[in-house]
């Protein structure tokens, strides 16, 4: 049995999405069967998978270690951080207007992409992840479950504020604010 207590970083996602991130090699049919048989529970009760997780919720996987490890195999893959560190080294310390545990607001300079346009591009997204890695605010292992990301975009030749979600919780809040035009 494996037990996971939901932290503020993981809050806001559906139970099924959490299961998929925990066991990336497992097919959805596996999760639905295990939920139906109560081999995966949420707070000690049967889960449907569509419940939104909150901080303090407990997800339990009643699976053999072999089964868990076999579906978790891709989760232990070696994440390459070279692009992130290269972007951080090339562009230097980003001009951060605001930062807390969940979001960053960056003043993006002109002539920098918000996100990669091509495979070999370096963008503000890689730059900020490099910043987080360099300053030990996230680890290489954290990138396996969630990759922080820019929530809005600006053209290459436009400078201005970029909103960046450091955690799933922060990303969800920023995306909601952008979608509903609030904040």
Buried (B, 14 or more C-beta within 10 A) or exposed (E): EBEBEBEBBBBBBBBBBBBBBBBBEBEEEBBBEBBEEEBBBBBEEEBEBEBEBEEEBEBBBBBEEEBBEEBBEEBEEEEEBEBBBBBBEEBEEBEEEEBEEBBBBBEBEEEBBBEBEEEEBBBBBBBBBBBBBBEEBBEEEBBBBBBBBBBBBBEBEEBEEBBBBBBBBBBBBBBEBEEEEEE
